[in-house]
Amino acid sequence: MREEITFEQWEWDGTEVKITPLTHKREEER
């Protein structure tokens, strides 16, 4: 539900800092 999340937001999470747009697909699966 966080499709607005971007690679910059991920960095803030501190979990997937070096994550790429690929995460978007993973979040959609959730």
Backbone hydrogen bonds in HBPLUS format (Angstrom, degrees):
<---DONOR---> <-ACCEPTOR-->    atom                        ^
c    i                          cat <-CA-CA->   ^        H-A-AA   ^      H-
h    n   atom  resd res      DA  || num        DHA   H-A  angle D-A-AA Bond
n    s   type  num  typ     dist DA aas  dist angle  dist       angle   num
A0005-ILE N   A0002-ARG O   3.03 MM   3  5.41 159.5  2.07 109.7 116.3     1
A0009-GLN N   A0006-THR O   2.81 MM   3  5.13 120.5  2.17 104.6 120.2     2
A0010-TRP N   A0006-THR O   2.97 MM   4  6.38 156.9  2.02 156.9 164.2     3
A0011-GLU N   A0007-PHE O   3.38 MM   4  6.52 153.1  2.45 133.3 138.5     4
A0012-TRP N   A0009-GLN O   2.91 MM   3  5.16 119.1  2.29 100.5 115.9     5
A0013-ASP N   A0009-GLN O   3.18 MM   4  6.65 145.3  2.30 146.1 155.9     6
A0013-ASP N   A0010-TRP O   2.82 MM   3  5.02 120.2  2.18  99.6 116.0     7
A0014-GLY N   A0010-TRP O   3.22 MM   4  6.74 143.3  2.36 148.7 158.5     8
A0014-GLY N   A0011-GLU O   3.01 MM   3  5.25 125.9  2.31  99.6 113.4     9
A0019-ILE N   A0016-GLU O   3.37 MM   3  5.04 149.7  2.47 102.0 100.5    10
A0023-THR N   A0020-THR O   2.85 MM   3  6.11 175.2  1.85 145.1 143.4    11
A0024-HIS N   A0021-PRO O   2.85 MM   3  5.39 134.2  2.06 111.9 123.5    12
A0025-LYS N   A0022-LEU O   3.10 MM   3  5.53 127.7  2.38 104.1 115.6    13
A0026-ARG N   A0022-LEU O   3.37 MM   4  6.79 151.8  2.46 140.4 148.2    14
A0026-ARG N   A0023-THR O   2.77 MM   3  4.85 112.5  2.23  98.3 116.8    15
A0027-GLU N   A0023-THR O   2.74 MM   4  6.06 160.0  1.78 167.5 173.8    16
A0028-GLU N   A0024-HIS O   3.06 MM   4  6.27 150.7  2.14 142.7 150.5    17
A0029-GLU N   A0025-LYS O   3.21 MM   4  6.49 140.4  2.38 138.4 147.9    18
A0029-GLU N   A0026-ARG O   3.11 MM   3  5.19 127.0  2.41  94.6 108.3    19
A0030-ARG N   A0027-GLU O   3.06 MM   3  5.19 130.7  2.31  97.3 110.5    20
